[in-house]
Structures are given as structure tokens and as C-alpha cells.
């Protein structure tokens, strides 16, 4: 194959790539539009020269085989000019193959090249870590997670931790809420709140509401990517000496939901809050 698009869960990435190796040429392009940061798992197997990154902000639901519904995306709802895909090389150059992939993906939505794959990857991690686990543990739709005052406090704290960890690692991590800064987010998560940011987050629902992938996994009884999202933030935070109490607590509660110890429901927000308070 000239082009391989890796569309499996993060935990299946390495096995899927190994199975595809016999079907690759020396100049096959291996593109990852996945959640998390799987280029670091793909490149050691196929080579950095064959690996291309792709950040996607579109959302979709699939509850029956071959029945896919394009839904509203939290990422896009917080952007002034929504972009569906950003394609980039590991080394940051805009190459001819990046331009070709941009052209191919543009049929599915606005696609642009990026010179900062790693910064874009961590910026996407912020949205994933905010919304995915919170929706999965509560049963809320994506827009409900940001509109509900209690869950909004949780997603803000998760976003703050992810930004701090990504920046500590040296990446240009951009908050997902338009022109709002990390300071604005910390103010919004504090006792006095941030009126304008709260207004943006609690805005109108999308025309076609949807759930993030992790919430769909829980509904289907599948393993989630929690270790590759909030779990990764926790691990990297530990390495960098940055406290990530909300990320740690969300991983603990979501794993209990996966195992059947906890049911999906709003009371899981209270469980996260209790774990955070106990760790203070």
C-alpha cells in the first residue's frame, strides 16, 4: 500500500502496525489520526521517515456496523474557524507528501498542514482529556459536559493539568477555548469563576449532538483509552514533578466504571472530587 491510515484504538496500535508491515513499501506513508500521541509507538516499528501525524477534531458516532453519524465536536464548537484535520511531519517541515495528504483529507473537511505536530498533538490531548473520560463516567453528551456547572469544573481542571504537563515537556500547548488563556481557565476553575469563559462553555448545543469515543466505548462494553489520555498526563506529570490530582482521580474512577465496580452516572463526579480532596 502507498498509504496506511491507522484507525484503531491506541492500545491496538503496535499490533496493527506489525500486521501491516508485510503490505508496506519502503516509501509507504503511515498516517495516524488517532487520539493520544501514537507517532511515538508507530515510528519505532516502521521508521520515522514513513510516519506522518494527523490531528482530527471531527466527531462521529457508530453504534451499528457501517452506520456512521457525523456529530458536533467540542473541539470545533470552541474554535472560531473550525479545522477538521491538521497534518504534519515529525520533524516539522511542510513536505510534498503532507500537502498531498492535506488534499486527500480535504474532501472530508477543512484540512491544513502544520509545522508543529507535537504542539498540536498536546493541544488535542487537552480536549480529549477534558471531555472523554468525563462523558464516559457520567453518561452525558459532549456538549452537556461543558454546559453542566459541576462537570465543567472537572473538565477545566483536567485541561489545566494537561496544558501544564505538555508545556513542561517543552511543547507549545494552546488552550482549546479560543482566545482564553491558561490564567483565564484557572480563574474559571476558582471560587469566583470567569463569566465570559463560562458563557462560551455553556453555549448552544450542536445541531447533531454526540458522544466522545470513550463514552461510546463504555456503552459498548469495550476497553477505553484512559491510560493513553488522562493516564498519560498523570505519568508525564509524575516524571516532570507536576501534580495531576484530577487526572489521577479520573483514571481511578473510569477504570472502576470499566470493571463494573461503579455504574455510569453523575455521582462519579463526586467520587472524583472526593479522591482529589483526599490527595490534597
C-alpha positions as CSV (number, residue, x, y, z in Angstrom):
1,X,0.0,0.0,0.0
2,X,1.1,3.6,-0.7
3,X,-0.9,4.9,2.3
4,X,-1.9,3.3,5.6
5,X,-4.3,5.2,7.8
6,X,-4.1,3.9,11.4
7,X,-7.7,4.0,12.7
8,X,-7.5,1.6,15.7
9,X,-7.6,2.3,19.4
10,X,-4.3,3.4,20.9
11,X,-3.9,0.1,22.8
12,X,-4.1,-1.8,19.5
13,X,-1.7,0.4,17.6
14,X,1.5,-1.6,17.7
15,X,-0.1,-4.9,16.9
16,X,-2.0,-3.4,14.0
17,X,1.2,-1.8,12.6
18,X,3.1,-5.0,12.9
19,X,0.4,-6.9,11.0
20,X,0.5,-4.3,8.2
21,X,4.3,-4.4,7.7
22,X,4.2,-7.1,5.0
23,X,2.0,-4.9,3.0
24,X,4.1,-1.8,3.2
25,X,6.7,-0.5,0.7
26,X,9.8,1.4,1.6
27,X,8.0,4.7,0.9
28,X,4.6,3.8,2.3
29,X,3.1,6.7,4.3
30,X,1.7,5.7,7.7
31,X,-0.7,8.3,9.0
32,X,-2.1,8.4,12.5
33,X,-5.3,10.5,13.0
34,X,-5.8,8.7,16.4
35,X,-6.3,10.0,19.9
36,X,-3.3,10.2,22.2
37,X,0.2,10.5,20.7
38,X,0.8,7.3,18.8
39,X,3.5,8.5,16.5
40,X,6.0,7.5,19.3
41,X,4.7,3.9,19.0
42,X,4.5,3.8,15.2
43,X,7.8,5.3,14.2
44,X,10.0,2.7,16.1
45,X,8.3,0.0,14.1
46,X,8.0,1.5,10.6
47,X,10.6,4.2,10.8
48,X,10.3,7.9,11.4
49,X,10.6,8.5,7.6
50,X,7.4,6.7,6.9
51,X,5.4,8.2,9.9
52,X,3.0,11.2,9.4
53,X,0.9,12.7,12.2
54,X,-2.7,13.9,11.8
55,X,-4.8,15.7,14.4
56,X,-8.5,15.4,13.9
57,X,-11.3,17.5,15.6
58,X,-14.3,15.9,13.9
59,X,-16.6,13.7,15.9
60,X,-18.8,10.8,14.9
61,X,-21.0,8.1,16.4
62,X,-21.1,4.5,15.3
63,X,-23.5,2.2,17.2
64,X,-24.2,-0.2,14.4
65,X,-21.8,-1.6,11.9
66,X,-21.3,0.7,8.8
67,X,-23.8,3.3,10.3
68,X,-21.8,6.4,11.0
69,X,-23.2,9.7,12.1
70,X,-21.2,12.9,11.9
71,X,-21.9,14.8,15.2
72,X,-21.0,18.1,16.8
73,X,-17.5,18.3,18.3
74,X,-16.4,20.1,21.4
75,X,-13.1,21.0,19.7
76,X,-14.9,22.6,16.8
77,X,-17.5,24.3,19.0
78,X,-14.7,26.2,20.7
79,X,-13.0,27.3,17.5
80,X,-13.7,30.5,15.6
81,X,-12.9,28.8,12.3
82,X,-13.2,25.0,12.8
83,X,-10.5,22.9,11.2
84,X,-11.1,19.2,10.7
85,X,-7.6,17.9,10.2
86,X,-4.0,19.1,10.7
87,X,-1.3,17.1,9.0
88,X,2.4,17.3,9.9
89,X,5.8,15.6,9.7
90,X,7.6,14.6,12.9
91,X,10.4,17.0,12.0
92,X,8.1,19.9,11.3
93,X,8.7,20.6,7.6
94,X,5.9,21.0,5.2
95,X,6.7,18.3,2.6
96,X,5.1,17.3,-0.6
97,X,3.5,14.3,1.0
98,X,2.0,16.4,3.7
99,X,0.5,18.6,1.0
100,X,-0.8,15.5,-0.8
101,X,-2.4,14.1,2.4
102,X,-4.0,17.5,3.1
103,X,-5.5,17.4,-0.4
104,X,-6.9,13.9,0.2
105,X,-8.3,14.6,3.6
106,X,-9.9,17.9,2.5
107,X,-12.8,16.0,0.9
108,X,-13.9,15.2,4.5
109,X,-13.5,18.7,5.9
110,X,-11.1,21.6,6.1
111,X,-7.6,20.3,6.3
112,X,-4.3,22.3,6.8
113,X,-0.6,21.4,7.2
114,X,1.2,22.1,10.4
115,X,4.8,22.8,11.3
116,X,4.2,22.0,14.9
117,X,2.9,18.4,15.1
118,X,3.9,17.9,18.7
119,X,2.3,21.1,20.0
120,X,-0.8,20.3,18.0
121,X,-0.9,16.8,19.4
122,X,-0.7,18.1,23.0
123,X,-3.3,20.7,22.3
124,X,-5.7,18.0,21.1
125,X,-4.8,16.0,24.2
126,X,-6.3,18.9,26.2
127,X,-9.7,18.5,24.7
128,X,-9.6,14.7,24.8
129,X,-8.6,14.7,28.5
130,X,-11.3,17.3,29.3
131,X,-14.2,15.6,27.7
132,X,-13.7,11.9,27.0
133,X,-13.5,10.4,30.5
134,X,-16.0,12.9,32.0
135,X,-18.6,12.0,29.4
136,X,-17.8,8.3,29.7
137,X,-18.2,8.2,33.5
138,X,-21.4,10.4,33.7
139,X,-23.3,9.3,30.5
140,X,-23.5,12.9,29.4
141,X,-23.3,14.0,25.8
142,X,-20.2,16.0,24.7
143,X,-22.0,19.4,24.9
144,X,-23.6,18.6,28.2
145,X,-20.2,18.0,29.8
146,X,-19.2,21.6,29.2
147,X,-22.7,23.1,29.9
148,X,-23.2,21.4,33.3
149,X,-21.7,23.5,36.0
150,X,-20.3,20.6,38.1
151,X,-18.8,18.7,35.2
152,X,-17.5,22.0,33.8
153,X,-15.3,22.4,36.9
154,X,-13.9,18.9,36.4
155,X,-13.1,19.4,32.7
156,X,-11.5,22.8,33.4
157,X,-9.1,21.3,36.0
158,X,-8.3,18.4,33.7
159,X,-7.5,20.9,30.9
160,X,-5.3,22.9,33.2
161,X,-3.3,19.9,34.3
162,X,-2.8,18.7,30.7
163,X,-1.6,22.1,29.5
164,X,0.8,22.4,32.3
165,X,2.3,19.0,31.7
166,X,2.6,19.5,28.0
167,X,4.2,22.9,28.4
168,X,6.6,21.4,31.0
169,X,7.7,18.9,28.3
170,X,8.5,21.8,26.1
171,X,5.6,21.8,23.7
172,X,3.5,24.8,22.5
173,X,0.2,23.7,24.1
174,X,-2.7,26.0,23.2
175,X,-5.9,26.1,25.3
176,X,-8.9,24.9,23.2
177,X,-11.2,27.8,24.3
178,X,-10.4,30.3,21.5
179,X,-8.7,33.4,22.9
180,X,-8.9,32.4,26.5
181,X,-5.5,31.8,28.3
182,X,-4.4,29.3,31.0
183,X,-4.9,32.1,33.5
184,X,-8.5,32.5,32.4
185,X,-9.0,28.8,32.8
186,X,-7.6,28.8,36.3
187,X,-9.8,31.8,37.2
188,X,-12.8,29.9,35.8
189,X,-12.0,26.9,37.9
190,X,-11.6,29.0,41.0
191,X,-14.2,30.2,43.5
192,X,-15.1,33.4,41.6
193,X,-15.4,31.8,38.1
194,X,-14.9,33.6,34.8
195,X,-18.2,34.9,33.4
196,X,-17.2,35.1,29.8
197,X,-15.5,31.7,29.7
198,X,-18.4,30.1,31.5
199,X,-20.7,31.7,28.8
200,X,-18.7,30.2,26.0
201,X,-18.6,26.7,27.6
202,X,-22.3,26.7,28.4
203,X,-23.2,27.8,24.9
204,X,-25.7,26.3,22.4
205,X,-25.7,22.6,21.7
206,X,-24.6,21.4,18.3
207,X,-27.1,20.7,15.6
208,X,-26.3,17.0,15.9
209,X,-25.3,16.1,19.5
210,X,-22.9,13.3,20.1
211,X,-20.7,11.4,22.5
212,X,-16.9,11.2,22.5
213,X,-15.2,7.9,21.6
214,X,-14.5,6.9,25.2
215,X,-18.2,7.3,26.2
216,X,-19.1,5.1,23.2
217,X,-16.6,2.5,24.3
218,X,-18.2,2.3,27.8
219,X,-21.7,1.9,26.2
220,X,-20.3,-0.9,24.0
221,X,-18.5,-2.6,26.9
222,X,-15.1,-2.1,25.3
223,X,-11.8,-1.2,26.8
224,X,-11.2,2.5,26.8
225,X,-8.1,4.6,26.0
226,X,-8.0,6.1,29.5
227,X,-4.3,5.0,30.0
228,X,-3.4,6.7,26.8
229,X,-5.1,10.0,27.6
230,X,-5.5,11.1,31.2
231,X,-3.2,8.2,32.3
232,X,-0.5,9.6,30.1
233,X,-0.9,13.0,31.6
234,X,-0.6,11.5,35.1
235,X,2.5,9.6,34.1
236,X,4.2,12.5,32.4
237,X,3.2,14.8,35.3
238,X,5.0,12.4,37.7
239,X,8.1,12.5,35.5
240,X,8.1,16.3,35.4
241,X,7.2,16.8,39.1
242,X,3.8,18.3,38.3
243,X,0.8,17.4,40.4
244,X,-2.2,16.0,38.4
245,X,-4.8,15.1,41.1
246,X,-7.8,15.4,38.7
247,X,-6.1,13.3,36.1
248,X,-5.2,10.7,38.7
249,X,-8.7,10.6,40.1
250,X,-10.4,10.4,36.7
251,X,-8.2,7.4,35.7
252,X,-9.1,5.6,39.0
253,X,-12.9,6.2,38.6
254,X,-13.0,5.4,34.9
255,X,-11.2,2.1,35.5
256,X,-13.8,1.2,38.1
257,X,-16.5,2.0,35.6
258,X,-14.8,-0.2,33.1
259,X,-14.6,-3.1,35.6
260,X,-18.2,-2.7,36.6
261,X,-17.4,-1.6,40.2
262,X,-19.1,1.8,39.5
263,X,-22.1,2.4,37.3
264,X,-22.2,5.3,34.8
265,X,-23.7,8.3,36.5
266,X,-23.3,11.8,37.8
267,X,-22.2,10.5,41.2
268,X,-18.9,9.7,39.6
269,X,-18.1,13.4,39.6
270,X,-18.5,13.3,43.4
271,X,-16.1,10.4,43.5
272,X,-13.5,12.2,41.5
273,X,-13.9,15.3,43.8
274,X,-13.5,13.1,46.9
275,X,-10.3,11.5,45.6
276,X,-8.9,14.9,44.7
277,X,-9.7,16.3,48.2
278,X,-8.2,13.3,49.9
279,X,-5.0,13.7,47.9
280,X,-4.5,17.4,48.8
